[in-house]
Amino acid sequence: MALKGNLRDFTISQLLNLINLAQKTGELVIEGPSEQMFIFFREGKLAYTQVGQEDNSLVSILHRANKITAAQHRVIKARAGNMSDKELGLLLINANYLSQQDILASLQAYFVNSLNRLFTWVEGFFRFENEVLPPPDKISMRIGLENIIIDGSRRLQEWEQLQDEIPSLDMALKFTDRPGANLKNLNLSVEEWRVVSFINPKNTMRQIGRATNLSDMELRRIIYALLQAGLVEIIRPAIPVKTPIPVKTPVTTEKKEEKISLIHRIIKRIRSL
C-alpha cells in the first residue's frame, strides 16, 4: 500500500527523513495547489526529479546551467531527434563537447534545486509508490539527502521570515526619496537589476516576479535586501481609475411611435383652439 498524506500533517523534512532512514526506493508524487512534483529515490538517495510539465531533457538542463549557449541548445536539440538522454550524454562526452563532470554536476544541481522548491510548500497532497524507478531513458543519480534536509530546513526558516516581512506580493514598490541614493553606484546582481528595472507603483511584486521569471522566494529575498538598504518601500499599487461610460438606454420602436403620436395629438389640439 502506498504511503499517502497531507503536507499540513507531514512536512517535506519528515518525508525525506523517513525515505532516508528507511532507505526507500520508489517515487514520491506531490500535488501542490498549482504544480506537481515527481521525485524518485534509490535506497534512500535522490535519483531523479520531474517538475510538472517542465522540460527536463538533458540538453535543456545543460542550457539552464550555462554549459551550452542558446544557439548550441537549438542545434543539439534539433539533431538529437529521438535520442535518449543517456545516448546524448555519451555522444557529447565522446565528442569532447562536454566532460562527464559537466553533465553530472548540471544534473545534480537541477535535481537538488527542484527538491529544494518543495520546502516552501505548506499545502498539497503526497503519495509514495514503492519500487517505482525513474524513466529508463533518463540519467539518474544517487545524491545523499542529509545535506538537502539541513539546507531545506534553513530555507524554510528563511521563507517564514520573508513571509513575515513581505506578507503579500500583491503590493507595489516605489523608490524612496532618500537624498544621495544613486542606483548606478550600487553593486547589484543581474537578478537584482532586473527587479529594479520593473519597480513602479503600477507594478505589483507578483507581476515583477512573473516578468523576471523569479520564484516567490528569490523575489522576496531580493526585495527584502532592497528594503533593508532603504532603497524602496512597499505601497498600494496605483491602479488607474477608469471613468465609467454612461449607458444609454436604447429607445425602442414602440416608444418612438408613442412619442410621435403624442406630438400629433398635441398639434391637433392646438389647431382646434
N, C-alpha and C positions, 0 to 999 in steps of 0.2 A: 504494500500500500504506500502511495506517495505521501510525503510529508507536506501538509498544507497549512496555511495560516494567514494572518493579517499583520502587516508591518506595525500596526499600533500595539500589538501584543508581543511581537517578536522582532527585535531590531536587526539590522543588517549585521552588526558586530556579533550578535548572538548566533545568527545563522552561519556566518563564516567560522566562528569558533567551533560550532558543532561539526561542520564539514571538515575542518582542520583536525580536530581531536579524534574524530571517528574515522578519519582517512577515507572519506566517502568518494565514490566515483559515480558521476551522473550529471544531470542537467538541472540547474536552478532557474526557474522561469518566474519573473517578477513583473506584474502588470500594475503600472502606476496610473495616475489619472489621465495622462496624455502620452505615455510612452511604455514600451515593452522592452524587457532586457532578458537575454538568454545567456547564461554563464555555465560553462562546462568545467568539470573538475575530474582529475585523475588522482586517486589515492590521496585526497585532501589537498591537492595543489591545483592552482588555477591553470586551465589548459587553453581556453578559447572563449571569446565573447562575441555576441551579436546584439547590437543596439537597434531594435525595431527594424525598419527597412533601410537603415543606413548602409551605404556601400562600404563594406569592409573587405573588399578584394585586396590582394597583396599590393597591386600597383597603386591603388588609391591610398592605402596606408603609407606606402613609401613617399607618395606625393605630399601627404599631410605632414610627414616627418621631415620634409625638405631634403629628402635623399635624391629625389629626381625633380626636374623642373616641370612646369605645366605642359610645355611642348613635348618633353620626353614622356610624360604621363599619357598624352593623347596618342603618340606614336606606338608606345608599348601596348596600350590597351587595344588599339586597332589591330596590331599584328599578333597579339596573343590569341585572339579568337576564343575558342572553347578550351584553351589550355587551362589546366588546374593551377592553383596557387603553388602547389609543390613542384609541378613541372616548370612553371615560370621562374620560381626561385632558383632552381638548379640551372636553368638557362642563363639567368642573369649572373650567377656566380661563375659558371664555366666560361662565359664571355668576358669575364673581368669587368663587368659593368658595375657590380656592387660586390662587397665582401659578404661572407656568411654572417659576420658580426653585425654589419649594417642592417641586414634583413631581420635578424633575431632581436636586435635592440629596438628596431622600429615596431615590431610585433609586440614585444613585451611592454613598451611604453603605451601602445594603443590599448592592449588588454587591461593593464593596470588602471589607466585613466578612465576606461569605461566602467570598471568596477568601482572606482572612487566616486563616480557620479551617484551611485546608489546611497551613499552615506547621508545625502541631503534629502532622501525620500522619507517622508514620515507617513505617507498613505499609500496603500496598494495591497495587493494580494500576491502570495507566493506559493509555489509548489516545487518539490524536489523529486525528480524521477530518477530512481536508482539505475545505474549501469547504462545510462544513455550517453553515447560517445559523440564527440564533435564530428561534423561532416568529414568524410574520408578524403575529400579533395583539398581540404584546408590544412594549413601548417599549424599544429598545436604545440603547446609548450608545457613546462612544469615549473610554475612560479610559486614559491612559498607564500603562505597567507599571513604569516606572523607580522611582518613589517607593514603589509597592506592594512591589517586590522588596527595597528598602532597609529599609522598615519591617518586612517579613516576616522578614528576616534577624535584625533586632533582637529580634523576638518569639520567634524560635527560640532565641536565646541566653538570653532571659529564661525561656522554657519549660524549658530544660535546667537552669538554676539552680533553678527552683522544684521540679523533679522531684528534684534532689539534696536540697533542704531538706525536701520533703514527698514521700518516695518512694511512699507508699501512701495512698489515700483510704479504705481500709477500717479505719483507726484512728479513734478518737473524740477529742473535745476536752473539756477542763474549764477552768473559770476558776481562775486561780492564787489563792493565799491571800495575795497581796501586800497589806500594810496600806496603806490610804489610796487604793486604786484605786476610783474611782467612775465607773461607765459613764455615768451621767447627765451628767457634766461633759465627756464626750468629744465631739469634733466628728466624728461618723461620717456616711458617706453612707447613702442609703436602702438600697443593697445590703448594706452592712456591718451595718446594724442588723438586716436580715432574717437574715443569717447568725448574728449574735449571739443572736437570739431562739430559734434552734434548737440552740444549744450545750448539750449534755447528754451525760454519759458513756454514755448508752444509744444515742445517735445517731452513726453513723459519718459521716465527712466526705462520703462518697459519697451517703448519704441526705440530708444537708443540701443538697448540690448539686441533687438531684432536687426537694426541697421548695421551693428558692428559684429553680429554673429557670436556674441559672448554668452556664456551660461550665466544664470542668475548669480551664482557665487562669484564668478570672475568680475561681473559688472558691479556687484555690491562692494567687492574688495577695492576696486579702482575708485568708486565714488566715495567710499569711506576715507581713502587716503586723501582725496581732494578736499573732503570736508574737514579732515584733521589739519590740513595745510592752510585752511581758511580761504581757499580759492573759490569755493562755490557754496551755495546754500540751497536748501530744499524749499520749494514754493508750490503753490497750487498751479496746475497747468493753465496757461492763458488760452482759454477756449474762445474763439471769436463768436460774438453773439450775432446771430442772423435775424434780421428784421422779418417778422412774419409777413408773408404776402397775403393781402386780404382776398378772401374767396368771394367771388361774385356769384350770387345765386342766379342760375340761368333762368331766363324768362320763357315760360312755355308758350306754345302757340295759342292755347286756350286763354291765358291771361292777356296776351296781346289783343286777341279778338274782343275780350271783355272790355278792355280799355277803349278800343276804337268804338265799340257800340255805345259806351257811356258818353264819349265825346259827341257822337252823332245825336244822342238824345238831348244833351245839353244845348247843342246848337239849335235843334228844332224847337226846344222850349223857349230859347231867346227870341227866335223869329216869330213865334206865336204871340209874344207880348205886344 
